[in-house]
Amino acid sequence: MKAVTHTEVYRPFKGEFRRFPMAALTLAWSGIRIGFRKKMPMLVLFLIPAVTTIVFSFMVQLKFLSLIHI
């Protein structure tokens, strides 16, 4: 038996390739999109630390501006 390739199924690419300057950003974004398919783990894993980071960064900034005393 001889191997047969059905080349009529494949169409040649007629567009042009664009270079995206930040390939790491594209890879990170695709990982985030895949991760968000399961919404609850992503909510617990990323939302809570993100909010905590933002709140404490404001507290540190305000402390160094001597507006609050912690």
CHARMM internal coordinates of N, CA and C (Angstrom, degrees):
IC EDIT
DIST 1 N 1 CA 1.4438
DIST 1 CA 1 C 1.5255
ANGL 1 N 1 CA 1 C 109.06
DIST 1 C 2 N 1.2990
ANGL 1 CA 1 C 2 N 115.39
DIHE 1 N 1 CA 1 C 2 N 138.40
DIST 2 N 2 CA 1.4562
ANGL 1 C 2 N 2 CA 121.38
DIHE 1 CA 1 C 2 N 2 CA -176.74
DIST 2 CA 2 C 1.5325
ANGL 2 N 2 CA 2 C 110.14
DIHE 1 C 2 N 2 CA 2 C -104.32
DIST 2 C 3 N 1.3326
ANGL 2 CA 2 C 3 N 117.35
DIHE 2 N 2 CA 2 C 3 N 139.25
DIST 3 N 3 CA 1.4584
ANGL 2 C 3 N 3 CA 121.63
DIHE 2 CA 2 C 3 N 3 CA 178.95
DIST 3 CA 3 C 1.5202
ANGL 3 N 3 CA 3 C 109.92
DIHE 2 C 3 N 3 CA 3 C -69.17
DIST 3 C 4 N 1.3192
ANGL 3 CA 3 C 4 N 115.28
DIHE 3 N 3 CA 3 C 4 N 137.54
DIST 4 N 4 CA 1.4581
ANGL 3 C 4 N 4 CA 121.09
DIHE 3 CA 3 C 4 N 4 CA -178.12
DIST 4 CA 4 C 1.5278
ANGL 4 N 4 CA 4 C 108.40
DIHE 3 C 4 N 4 CA 4 C -123.30
DIST 4 C 5 N 1.3121
ANGL 4 CA 4 C 5 N 116.22
DIHE 4 N 4 CA 4 C 5 N 133.55
DIST 5 N 5 CA 1.4464
ANGL 4 C 5 N 5 CA 121.85
DIHE 4 CA 4 C 5 N 5 CA 175.76
DIST 5 CA 5 C 1.5136
ANGL 5 N 5 CA 5 C 108.79
DIHE 4 C 5 N 5 CA 5 C -111.50
DIST 5 C 6 N 1.3008
ANGL 5 CA 5 C 6 N 116.18
DIHE 5 N 5 CA 5 C 6 N 128.62
DIST 6 N 6 CA 1.4563
ANGL 5 C 6 N 6 CA 120.61
DIHE 5 CA 5 C 6 N 6 CA 179.56
DIST 6 CA 6 C 1.5239
ANGL 6 N 6 CA 6 C 108.47
DIHE 5 C 6 N 6 CA 6 C -92.03
DIST 6 C 7 N 1.3237
ANGL 6 CA 6 C 7 N 115.60
DIHE 6 N 6 CA 6 C 7 N 82.24
DIST 7 N 7 CA 1.4609
ANGL 6 C 7 N 7 CA 120.42
DIHE 6 CA 6 C 7 N 7 CA -175.39
DIST 7 CA 7 C 1.5227
ANGL 7 N 7 CA 7 C 113.00
DIHE 6 C 7 N 7 CA 7 C -73.45
DIST 7 C 8 N 1.3085
ANGL 7 CA 7 C 8 N 119.27
DIHE 7 N 7 CA 7 C 8 N -14.24
DIST 8 N 8 CA 1.4555
ANGL 7 C 8 N 8 CA 119.82
DIHE 7 CA 7 C 8 N 8 CA 179.29
DIST 8 CA 8 C 1.5327
ANGL 8 N 8 CA 8 C 111.36
DIHE 7 C 8 N 8 CA 8 C -71.11
DIST 8 C 9 N 1.3231
ANGL 8 CA 8 C 9 N 117.79
DIHE 8 N 8 CA 8 C 9 N -15.12
DIST 9 N 9 CA 1.4527
ANGL 8 C 9 N 9 CA 121.22
DIHE 8 CA 8 C 9 N 9 CA 178.91
DIST 9 CA 9 C 1.5311
ANGL 9 N 9 CA 9 C 110.41
DIHE 8 C 9 N 9 CA 9 C -76.03
DIST 9 C 10 N 1.3042
ANGL 9 CA 9 C 10 N 117.07
DIHE 9 N 9 CA 9 C 10 N -32.26
DIST 10 N 10 CA 1.4614
ANGL 9 C 10 N 10 CA 121.81
DIHE 9 CA 9 C 10 N 10 CA -176.33
DIST 10 CA 10 C 1.5269
ANGL 10 N 10 CA 10 C 110.47
DIHE 9 C 10 N 10 CA 10 C -89.82
DIST 10 C 11 N 1.3223
ANGL 10 CA 10 C 11 N 115.81
DIHE 10 N 10 CA 10 C 11 N 130.33
DIST 11 N 11 CA 1.4519
ANGL 10 C 11 N 11 CA 120.30
DIHE 10 CA 10 C 11 N 11 CA 177.74
DIST 11 CA 11 C 1.5198
ANGL 11 N 11 CA 11 C 108.73
DIHE 10 C 11 N 11 CA 11 C -106.11
DIST 11 C 12 N 1.3052
ANGL 11 CA 11 C 12 N 117.88
DIHE 11 N 11 CA 11 C 12 N 141.99
DIST 12 N 12 CA 1.4634
ANGL 11 C 12 N 12 CA 119.28
DIHE 11 CA 11 C 12 N 12 CA 177.80
DIST 12 CA 12 C 1.5325
ANGL 12 N 12 CA 12 C 110.29
DIHE 11 C 12 N 12 CA 12 C -69.69
DIST 12 C 13 N 1.3248
ANGL 12 CA 12 C 13 N 115.82
DIHE 12 N 12 CA 12 C 13 N 147.36
DIST 13 N 13 CA 1.4603
ANGL 12 C 13 N 13 CA 122.22
DIHE 12 CA 12 C 13 N 13 CA 178.26
DIST 13 CA 13 C 1.5172
ANGL 13 N 13 CA 13 C 108.79
DIHE 12 C 13 N 13 CA 13 C -75.49
DIST 13 C 14 N 1.3369
ANGL 13 CA 13 C 14 N 116.87
DIHE 13 N 13 CA 13 C 14 N 119.48
DIST 14 N 14 CA 1.4606
ANGL 13 C 14 N 14 CA 121.06
DIHE 13 CA 13 C 14 N 14 CA -176.17
DIST 14 CA 14 C 1.5180
ANGL 14 N 14 CA 14 C 112.59
DIHE 13 C 14 N 14 CA 14 C -104.14
DIST 14 C 15 N 1.3384
ANGL 14 CA 14 C 15 N 117.46
DIHE 14 N 14 CA 14 C 15 N 0.34
DIST 15 N 15 CA 1.4608
ANGL 14 C 15 N 15 CA 120.65
DIHE 14 CA 14 C 15 N 15 CA 179.40
DIST 15 CA 15 C 1.5107
ANGL 15 N 15 CA 15 C 110.73
DIHE 14 C 15 N 15 CA 15 C -88.00
DIST 15 C 16 N 1.2948
ANGL 15 CA 15 C 16 N 115.10
DIHE 15 N 15 CA 15 C 16 N -162.26
DIST 16 N 16 CA 1.4536
ANGL 15 C 16 N 16 CA 119.83
DIHE 15 CA 15 C 16 N 16 CA 177.04
DIST 16 CA 16 C 1.5249
ANGL 16 N 16 CA 16 C 108.42
DIHE 15 C 16 N 16 CA 16 C -129.88
DIST 16 C 17 N 1.2975
ANGL 16 CA 16 C 17 N 116.34
DIHE 16 N 16 CA 16 C 17 N 148.23
DIST 17 N 17 CA 1.4486
ANGL 16 C 17 N 17 CA 121.86
DIHE 16 CA 16 C 17 N 17 CA -179.42
DIST 17 CA 17 C 1.5270
ANGL 17 N 17 CA 17 C 108.97
DIHE 16 C 17 N 17 CA 17 C -83.24
DIST 17 C 18 N 1.3193
ANGL 17 CA 17 C 18 N 115.31
DIHE 17 N 17 CA 17 C 18 N 134.99
DIST 18 N 18 CA 1.4552
ANGL 17 C 18 N 18 CA 120.48
DIHE 17 CA 17 C 18 N 18 CA 175.17
DIST 18 CA 18 C 1.5190
ANGL 18 N 18 CA 18 C 107.76
DIHE 17 C 18 N 18 CA 18 C -106.98
DIST 18 C 19 N 1.3117
ANGL 18 CA 18 C 19 N 115.86
DIHE 18 N 18 CA 18 C 19 N 141.18
DIST 19 N 19 CA 1.4581
ANGL 18 C 19 N 19 CA 120.08
DIHE 18 CA 18 C 19 N 19 CA 176.92
DIST 19 CA 19 C 1.5181
ANGL 19 N 19 CA 19 C 108.22
DIHE 18 C 19 N 19 CA 19 C -91.79
DIST 19 C 20 N 1.3100
ANGL 19 CA 19 C 20 N 115.76
DIHE 19 N 19 CA 19 C 20 N 120.34
DIST 20 N 20 CA 1.4574
ANGL 19 C 20 N 20 CA 120.78
DIHE 19 CA 19 C 20 N 20 CA 176.53
DIST 20 CA 20 C 1.5178
ANGL 20 N 20 CA 20 C 107.11
DIHE 19 C 20 N 20 CA 20 C -88.13
DIST 20 C 21 N 1.3299
ANGL 20 CA 20 C 21 N 118.25
DIHE 20 N 20 CA 20 C 21 N 125.02
DIST 21 N 21 CA 1.4575
ANGL 20 C 21 N 21 CA 119.85
DIHE 20 CA 20 C 21 N 21 CA -171.74
DIST 21 CA 21 C 1.5260
ANGL 21 N 21 CA 21 C 114.42
DIHE 20 C 21 N 21 CA 21 C -66.44
DIST 21 C 22 N 1.3251
ANGL 21 CA 21 C 22 N 118.19
DIHE 21 N 21 CA 21 C 22 N -26.40
DIST 22 N 22 CA 1.4556
ANGL 21 C 22 N 22 CA 120.10
DIHE 21 CA 21 C 22 N 22 CA -178.26
DIST 22 CA 22 C 1.5224
ANGL 22 N 22 CA 22 C 109.69
DIHE 21 C 22 N 22 CA 22 C -117.88
DIST 22 C 23 N 1.3239
ANGL 22 CA 22 C 23 N 116.28
DIHE 22 N 22 CA 22 C 23 N 80.57
DIST 23 N 23 CA 1.4556
ANGL 22 C 23 N 23 CA 120.48
DIHE 22 CA 22 C 23 N 23 CA -178.58
DIST 23 CA 23 C 1.5208
ANGL 23 N 23 CA 23 C 111.29
DIHE 22 C 23 N 23 CA 23 C -64.95
DIST 23 C 24 N 1.3110
ANGL 23 CA 23 C 24 N 118.24
DIHE 23 N 23 CA 23 C 24 N -33.03
DIST 24 N 24 CA 1.4646
ANGL 23 C 24 N 24 CA 120.98
DIHE 23 CA 23 C 24 N 24 CA 178.94
DIST 24 CA 24 C 1.5293
ANGL 24 N 24 CA 24 C 110.63
DIHE 23 C 24 N 24 CA 24 C -63.58
DIST 24 C 25 N 1.3210
ANGL 24 CA 24 C 25 N 116.80
DIHE 24 N 24 CA 24 C 25 N -36.53
DIST 25 N 25 CA 1.4617
ANGL 24 C 25 N 25 CA 120.36
DIHE 24 CA 24 C 25 N 25 CA 177.71
DIST 25 CA 25 C 1.5250
ANGL 25 N 25 CA 25 C 110.75
DIHE 24 C 25 N 25 CA 25 C -65.38
DIST 25 C 26 N 1.3045
ANGL 25 CA 25 C 26 N 117.13
DIHE 25 N 25 CA 25 C 26 N -39.98
DIST 26 N 26 CA 1.4587
ANGL 25 C 26 N 26 CA 121.30
DIHE 25 CA 25 C 26 N 26 CA 177.84
DIST 26 CA 26 C 1.5182
ANGL 26 N 26 CA 26 C 110.56
DIHE 25 C 26 N 26 CA 26 C -63.20
DIST 26 C 27 N 1.3312
ANGL 26 CA 26 C 27 N 116.92
DIHE 26 N 26 CA 26 C 27 N -44.67
DIST 27 N 27 CA 1.4588
ANGL 26 C 27 N 27 CA 120.25
DIHE 26 CA 26 C 27 N 27 CA 179.07
DIST 27 CA 27 C 1.5190
ANGL 27 N 27 CA 27 C 111.57
DIHE 26 C 27 N 27 CA 27 C -65.12
DIST 27 C 28 N 1.3189
ANGL 27 CA 27 C 28 N 117.50
DIHE 27 N 27 CA 27 C 28 N -41.12
DIST 28 N 28 CA 1.4595
ANGL 27 C 28 N 28 CA 120.52
DIHE 27 CA 27 C 28 N 28 CA 178.90
DIST 28 CA 28 C 1.5258
ANGL 28 N 28 CA 28 C 110.53
DIHE 27 C 28 N 28 CA 28 C -64.78
DIST 28 C 29 N 1.3185
ANGL 28 CA 28 C 29 N 116.41
DIHE 28 N 28 CA 28 C 29 N -42.95
DIST 29 N 29 CA 1.4613
ANGL 28 C 29 N 29 CA 119.79
DIHE 28 CA 28 C 29 N 29 CA -179.23
DIST 29 CA 29 C 1.5202
ANGL 29 N 29 CA 29 C 111.37
DIHE 28 C 29 N 29 CA 29 C -64.37
DIST 29 C 30 N 1.3363
ANGL 29 CA 29 C 30 N 118.03
DIHE 29 N 29 CA 29 C 30 N -37.87
DIST 30 N 30 CA 1.4622
ANGL 29 C 30 N 30 CA 119.50
DIHE 29 CA 29 C 30 N 30 CA 178.26
DIST 30 CA 30 C 1.5261
ANGL 30 N 30 CA 30 C 110.34
DIHE 29 C 30 N 30 CA 30 C -67.20
DIST 30 C 31 N 1.3223
ANGL 30 CA 30 C 31 N 117.48
DIHE 30 N 30 CA 30 C 31 N -36.87
DIST 31 N 31 CA 1.4594
ANGL 30 C 31 N 31 CA 120.01
DIHE 30 CA 30 C 31 N 31 CA 175.94
DIST 31 CA 31 C 1.5096
ANGL 31 N 31 CA 31 C 112.19
DIHE 30 C 31 N 31 CA 31 C -65.06
DIST 31 C 32 N 1.3262
ANGL 31 CA 31 C 32 N 116.44
DIHE 31 N 31 CA 31 C 32 N -38.65
DIST 32 N 32 CA 1.4589
ANGL 31 C 32 N 32 CA 120.41
DIHE 31 CA 31 C 32 N 32 CA 178.30
DIST 32 CA 32 C 1.5245
ANGL 32 N 32 CA 32 C 110.13
DIHE 31 C 32 N 32 CA 32 C -66.60
DIST 32 C 33 N 1.3226
ANGL 32 CA 32 C 33 N 117.34
DIHE 32 N 32 CA 32 C 33 N -42.17
DIST 33 N 33 CA 1.4702
ANGL 32 C 33 N 33 CA 119.76
DIHE 32 CA 32 C 33 N 33 CA 178.95
DIST 33 CA 33 C 1.5189
ANGL 33 N 33 CA 33 C 111.65
DIHE 32 C 33 N 33 CA 33 C -62.02
DIST 33 C 34 N 1.3301
ANGL 33 CA 33 C 34 N 116.49
DIHE 33 N 33 CA 33 C 34 N -41.62
DIST 34 N 34 CA 1.4624
ANGL 33 C 34 N 34 CA 119.69
DIHE 33 CA 33 C 34 N 34 CA 178.02
DIST 34 CA 34 C 1.5246
ANGL 34 N 34 CA 34 C 110.17
DIHE 33 C 34 N 34 CA 34 C -65.08
DIST 34 C 35 N 1.3251
ANGL 34 CA 34 C 35 N 116.16
DIHE 34 N 34 CA 34 C 35 N -40.50
DIST 35 N 35 CA 1.4542
ANGL 34 C 35 N 35 CA 119.69
DIHE 34 CA 34 C 35 N 35 CA 179.27
DIST 35 CA 35 C 1.5200
ANGL 35 N 35 CA 35 C 113.13
DIHE 34 C 35 N 35 CA 35 C -65.39
DIST 35 C 36 N 1.3176
ANGL 35 CA 35 C 36 N 118.06
DIHE 35 N 35 CA 35 C 36 N -32.65
DIST 36 N 36 CA 1.4519
ANGL 35 C 36 N 36 CA 120.99
DIHE 35 CA 35 C 36 N 36 CA -178.46
DIST 36 CA 36 C 1.5203
ANGL 36 N 36 CA 36 C 112.81
DIHE 35 C 36 N 36 CA 36 C -75.94
DIST 36 C 37 N 1.3101
ANGL 36 CA 36 C 37 N 118.38
DIHE 36 N 36 CA 36 C 37 N -3.13
DIST 37 N 37 CA 1.4589
ANGL 36 C 37 N 37 CA 119.23
DIHE 36 CA 36 C 37 N 37 CA 173.36
DIST 37 CA 37 C 1.5206
ANGL 37 N 37 CA 37 C 110.12
DIHE 36 C 37 N 37 CA 37 C -64.92
DIST 37 C 38 N 1.3121
ANGL 37 CA 37 C 38 N 116.10
DIHE 37 N 37 CA 37 C 38 N -30.37
DIST 38 N 38 CA 1.4623
ANGL 37 C 38 N 38 CA 121.31
DIHE 37 CA 37 C 38 N 38 CA 173.30
DIST 38 CA 38 C 1.5252
ANGL 38 N 38 CA 38 C 105.90
DIHE 37 C 38 N 38 CA 38 C -105.42
DIST 38 C 39 N 1.3082
ANGL 38 CA 38 C 39 N 117.05
DIHE 38 N 38 CA 38 C 39 N 93.97
DIST 39 N 39 CA 1.4584
ANGL 38 C 39 N 39 CA 121.82
DIHE 38 CA 38 C 39 N 39 CA -167.17
DIST 39 CA 39 C 1.5237
ANGL 39 N 39 CA 39 C 113.98
DIHE 38 C 39 N 39 CA 39 C -71.19
DIST 39 C 40 N 1.2992
ANGL 39 CA 39 C 40 N 120.07
DIHE 39 N 39 CA 39 C 40 N -38.70
DIST 40 N 40 CA 1.4590
ANGL 39 C 40 N 40 CA 120.19
DIHE 39 CA 39 C 40 N 40 CA -175.89
DIST 40 CA 40 C 1.5228
ANGL 40 N 40 CA 40 C 112.89
DIHE 39 C 40 N 40 CA 40 C -64.45
DIST 40 C 41 N 1.3347
ANGL 40 CA 40 C 41 N 120.37
DIHE 40 N 40 CA 40 C 41 N -47.55
DIST 41 N 41 CA 1.4695
ANGL 40 C 41 N 41 CA 118.20
DIHE 40 CA 40 C 41 N 41 CA 178.60
DIST 41 CA 41 C 1.5220
ANGL 41 N 41 CA 41 C 112.24
DIHE 40 C 41 N 41 CA 41 C -61.23
DIST 41 C 42 N 1.3139
ANGL 41 CA 41 C 42 N 117.80
DIHE 41 N 41 CA 41 C 42 N -37.15
DIST 42 N 42 CA 1.4542
ANGL 41 C 42 N 42 CA 120.00
DIHE 41 CA 41 C 42 N 42 CA 179.69
DIST 42 CA 42 C 1.5241
ANGL 42 N 42 CA 42 C 110.13
DIHE 41 C 42 N 42 CA 42 C -68.56
DIST 42 C 43 N 1.3182
ANGL 42 CA 42 C 43 N 117.10
DIHE 42 N 42 CA 42 C 43 N -37.19
DIST 43 N 43 CA 1.4510
ANGL 42 C 43 N 43 CA 120.15
DIHE 42 CA 42 C 43 N 43 CA 178.74
DIST 43 CA 43 C 1.5246
ANGL 43 N 43 CA 43 C 110.55
DIHE 42 C 43 N 43 CA 43 C -63.26
DIST 43 C 44 N 1.3189
ANGL 43 CA 43 C 44 N 116.47
DIHE 43 N 43 CA 43 C 44 N -45.13
DIST 44 N 44 CA 1.4586
ANGL 43 C 44 N 44 CA 120.58
DIHE 43 CA 43 C 44 N 44 CA -178.69
DIST 44 CA 44 C 1.5248
ANGL 44 N 44 CA 44 C 110.38
DIHE 43 C 44 N 44 CA 44 C -70.72
DIST 44 C 45 N 1.3275
ANGL 44 CA 44 C 45 N 116.93
DIHE 44 N 44 CA 44 C 45 N -41.40
DIST 45 N 45 CA 1.4546
ANGL 44 C 45 N 45 CA 120.07
DIHE 44 CA 44 C 45 N 45 CA -173.25
DIST 45 CA 45 C 1.5254
ANGL 45 N 45 CA 45 C 113.58
DIHE 44 C 45 N 45 CA 45 C -75.82
DIST 45 C 46 N 1.3061
ANGL 45 CA 45 C 46 N 118.19
DIHE 45 N 45 CA 45 C 46 N -32.77
DIST 46 N 46 CA 1.4568
ANGL 45 C 46 N 46 CA 119.82
DIHE 45 CA 45 C 46 N 46 CA -173.10
DIST 46 CA 46 C 1.5212
ANGL 46 N 46 CA 46 C 114.76
DIHE 45 C 46 N 46 CA 46 C -112.43
DIST 46 C 47 N 1.3002
ANGL 46 CA 46 C 47 N 118.72
DIHE 46 N 46 CA 46 C 47 N -35.53
DIST 47 N 47 CA 1.4563
ANGL 46 C 47 N 47 CA 120.15
DIHE 46 CA 46 C 47 N 47 CA -175.04
DIST 47 CA 47 C 1.5239
ANGL 47 N 47 CA 47 C 111.94
DIHE 46 C 47 N 47 CA 47 C -70.18
DIST 47 C 48 N 1.3044
ANGL 47 CA 47 C 48 N 117.39
DIHE 47 N 47 CA 47 C 48 N -47.56
DIST 48 N 48 CA 1.4596
ANGL 47 C 48 N 48 CA 120.86
DIHE 47 CA 47 C 48 N 48 CA -177.85
DIST 48 CA 48 C 1.5297
ANGL 48 N 48 CA 48 C 111.76
DIHE 47 C 48 N 48 CA 48 C -63.19
DIST 48 C 49 N 1.3462
ANGL 48 CA 48 C 49 N 120.70
DIHE 48 N 48 CA 48 C 49 N -49.60
DIST 49 N 49 CA 1.4676
ANGL 48 C 49 N 49 CA 118.66
DIHE 48 CA 48 C 49 N 49 CA 176.63
DIST 49 CA 49 C 1.5306
ANGL 49 N 49 CA 49 C 113.27
DIHE 48 C 49 N 49 CA 49 C -63.88
DIST 49 C 50 N 1.3151
ANGL 49 CA 49 C 50 N 117.15
DIHE 49 N 49 CA 49 C 50 N -32.83
DIST 50 N 50 CA 1.4656
ANGL 49 C 50 N 50 CA 119.48
DIHE 49 CA 49 C 50 N 50 CA 179.14
DIST 50 CA 50 C 1.5277
ANGL 50 N 50 CA 50 C 110.90
DIHE 49 C 50 N 50 CA 50 C -66.12
DIST 50 C 51 N 1.3175
ANGL 50 CA 50 C 51 N 117.13
DIHE 50 N 50 CA 50 C 51 N -44.84
DIST 51 N 51 CA 1.4567
ANGL 50 C 51 N 51 CA 120.28
DIHE 50 CA 50 C 51 N 51 CA 178.51
DIST 51 CA 51 C 1.5243
ANGL 51 N 51 CA 51 C 110.51
DIHE 50 C 51 N 51 CA 51 C -64.68
DIST 51 C 52 N 1.3306
ANGL 51 CA 51 C 52 N 116.68
DIHE 51 N 51 CA 51 C 52 N -42.49
DIST 52 N 52 CA 1.4617
ANGL 51 C 52 N 52 CA 120.63
DIHE 51 CA 51 C 52 N 52 CA 178.63
DIST 52 CA 52 C 1.5227
ANGL 52 N 52 CA 52 C 111.20
DIHE 51 C 52 N 52 CA 52 C -61.05
DIST 52 C 53 N 1.3165
ANGL 52 CA 52 C 53 N 116.79
DIHE 52 N 52 CA 52 C 53 N -42.36
DIST 53 N 53 CA 1.4611
ANGL 52 C 53 N 53 CA 121.07
DIHE 52 CA 52 C 53 N 53 CA 178.98
DIST 53 CA 53 C 1.5152
ANGL 53 N 53 CA 53 C 111.32
DIHE 52 C 53 N 53 CA 53 C -62.35
DIST 53 C 54 N 1.2969
ANGL 53 CA 53 C 54 N 116.49
DIHE 53 N 53 CA 53 C 54 N -43.82
DIST 54 N 54 CA 1.4615
ANGL 53 C 54 N 54 CA 120.06
DIHE 53 CA 53 C 54 N 54 CA -179.24
DIST 54 CA 54 C 1.5345
ANGL 54 N 54 CA 54 C 110.87
DIHE 53 C 54 N 54 CA 54 C -65.15
DIST 54 C 55 N 1.3333
ANGL 54 CA 54 C 55 N 116.96
DIHE 54 N 54 CA 54 C 55 N -44.84
DIST 55 N 55 CA 1.4645
ANGL 54 C 55 N 55 CA 120.22
DIHE 54 CA 54 C 55 N 55 CA -178.93
DIST 55 CA 55 C 1.5208
ANGL 55 N 55 CA 55 C 110.55
DIHE 54 C 55 N 55 CA 55 C -63.11
DIST 55 C 56 N 1.3265
ANGL 55 CA 55 C 56 N 117.89
DIHE 55 N 55 CA 55 C 56 N -47.12
DIST 56 N 56 CA 1.4615
ANGL 55 C 56 N 56 CA 119.99
DIHE 55 CA 55 C 56 N 56 CA -177.97
DIST 56 CA 56 C 1.5316
ANGL 56 N 56 CA 56 C 112.19
DIHE 55 C 56 N 56 CA 56 C -70.08
DIST 56 C 57 N 1.3095
ANGL 56 CA 56 C 57 N 117.78
DIHE 56 N 56 CA 56 C 57 N -30.40
DIST 57 N 57 CA 1.4633
ANGL 56 C 57 N 57 CA 118.06
DIHE 56 CA 56 C 57 N 57 CA 176.58
DIST 57 CA 57 C 1.5235
ANGL 57 N 57 CA 57 C 110.97
DIHE 56 C 57 N 57 CA 57 C -67.05
DIST 57 C 58 N 1.3416
ANGL 57 CA 57 C 58 N 116.83
DIHE 57 N 57 CA 57 C 58 N -37.62
DIST 58 N 58 CA 1.4581
ANGL 57 C 58 N 58 CA 119.01
DIHE 57 CA 57 C 58 N 58 CA 175.04
DIST 58 CA 58 C 1.5280
ANGL 58 N 58 CA 58 C 111.17
DIHE 57 C 58 N 58 CA 58 C -66.89
DIST 58 C 59 N 1.3243
ANGL 58 CA 58 C 59 N 117.16
DIHE 58 N 58 CA 58 C 59 N -38.30
DIST 59 N 59 CA 1.4665
ANGL 58 C 59 N 59 CA 119.87
DIHE 58 CA 58 C 59 N 59 CA 178.97
DIST 59 CA 59 C 1.5231
ANGL 59 N 59 CA 59 C 110.88
DIHE 58 C 59 N 59 CA 59 C -63.95
DIST 59 C 60 N 1.3271
ANGL 59 CA 59 C 60 N 117.39
DIHE 59 N 59 CA 59 C 60 N -42.02
DIST 60 N 60 CA 1.4687
ANGL 59 C 60 N 60 CA 120.76
DIHE 59 CA 59 C 60 N 60 CA 178.76
DIST 60 CA 60 C 1.5241
ANGL 60 N 60 CA 60 C 110.23
DIHE 59 C 60 N 60 CA 60 C -65.47
DIST 60 C 61 N 1.3148
ANGL 60 CA 60 C 61 N 115.90
DIHE 60 N 60 CA 60 C 61 N -42.61
DIST 61 N 61 CA 1.4685
ANGL 60 C 61 N 61 CA 119.50
DIHE 60 CA 60 C 61 N 61 CA 179.46
DIST 61 CA 61 C 1.5227
ANGL 61 N 61 CA 61 C 110.87
DIHE 60 C 61 N 61 CA 61 C -61.89
DIST 61 C 62 N 1.3231
ANGL 61 CA 61 C 62 N 116.68
DIHE 61 N 61 CA 61 C 62 N -43.77
DIST 62 N 62 CA 1.4576
ANGL 61 C 62 N 62 CA 120.06
DIHE 61 CA 61 C 62 N 62 CA 179.30
DIST 62 CA 62 C 1.5266
ANGL 62 N 62 CA 62 C 111.62
DIHE 61 C 62 N 62 CA 62 C -67.46
DIST 62 C 63 N 1.3261
ANGL 62 CA 62 C 63 N 117.50
DIHE 62 N 62 CA 62 C 63 N -33.62
DIST 63 N 63 CA 1.4632
ANGL 62 C 63 N 63 CA 120.82
DIHE 62 CA 62 C 63 N 63 CA 178.26
DIST 63 CA 63 C 1.5225
ANGL 63 N 63 CA 63 C 110.39
DIHE 62 C 63 N 63 CA 63 C -64.42
DIST 63 C 64 N 1.3107
ANGL 63 CA 63 C 64 N 116.78
DIHE 63 N 63 CA 63 C 64 N -43.41
DIST 64 N 64 CA 1.4517
ANGL 63 C 64 N 64 CA 119.71
DIHE 63 CA 63 C 64 N 64 CA -179.78
DIST 64 CA 64 C 1.5200
ANGL 64 N 64 CA 64 C 112.97
DIHE 63 C 64 N 64 CA 64 C -73.74
DIST 64 C 65 N 1.2831
ANGL 64 CA 64 C 65 N 117.10
DIHE 64 N 64 CA 64 C 65 N -17.02
DIST 65 N 65 CA 1.4670
ANGL 64 C 65 N 65 CA 120.72
DIHE 64 CA 64 C 65 N 65 CA 173.00
DIST 65 CA 65 C 1.5193
ANGL 65 N 65 CA 65 C 111.27
DIHE 64 C 65 N 65 CA 65 C -90.26
DIST 65 C 66 N 1.3321
ANGL 65 CA 65 C 66 N 116.24
DIHE 65 N 65 CA 65 C 66 N 1.96
DIST 66 N 66 CA 1.4695
ANGL 65 C 66 N 66 CA 123.96
DIHE 65 CA 65 C 66 N 66 CA 178.44
DIST 66 CA 66 C 1.5222
ANGL 66 N 66 CA 66 C 113.13
DIHE 65 C 66 N 66 CA 66 C 59.49
DIST 66 C 67 N 1.3113
ANGL 66 CA 66 C 67 N 115.65
DIHE 66 N 66 CA 66 C 67 N 35.62
DIST 67 N 67 CA 1.4511
ANGL 66 C 67 N 67 CA 118.65
DIHE 66 CA 66 C 67 N 67 CA 177.56
DIST 67 CA 67 C 1.5199
ANGL 67 N 67 CA 67 C 112.14
DIHE 66 C 67 N 67 CA 67 C -94.14
DIST 67 C 68 N 1.3449
ANGL 67 CA 67 C 68 N 115.94
DIHE 67 N 67 CA 67 C 68 N -27.50
DIST 68 N 68 CA 1.4589
ANGL 67 C 68 N 68 CA 119.04
DIHE 67 CA 67 C 68 N 68 CA 176.53
DIST 68 CA 68 C 1.5110
ANGL 68 N 68 CA 68 C 108.22
DIHE 67 C 68 N 68 CA 68 C -130.39
DIST 68 C 69 N 1.3100
ANGL 68 CA 68 C 69 N 116.27
DIHE 68 N 68 CA 68 C 69 N 158.32
DIST 69 N 69 CA 1.4615
ANGL 68 C 69 N 69 CA 121.39
DIHE 68 CA 68 C 69 N 69 CA 178.57
DIST 69 CA 69 C 1.5125
ANGL 69 N 69 CA 69 C 108.45
DIHE 68 C 69 N 69 CA 69 C -119.49
DIST 69 C 70 N 1.3067
ANGL 69 CA 69 C 70 N 116.07
DIHE 69 N 69 CA 69 C 70 N 109.08
DIST 70 N 70 CA 1.4695
ANGL 69 C 70 N 70 CA 120.80
DIHE 69 CA 69 C 70 N 70 CA -178.97
DIST 70 CA 70 C 1.5048
ANGL 70 N 70 CA 70 C 109.37
DIHE 69 C 70 N 70 CA 70 C -96.53
END
COOR INIT
IC SEED 1 N 1 CA 1 C
IC BUILD
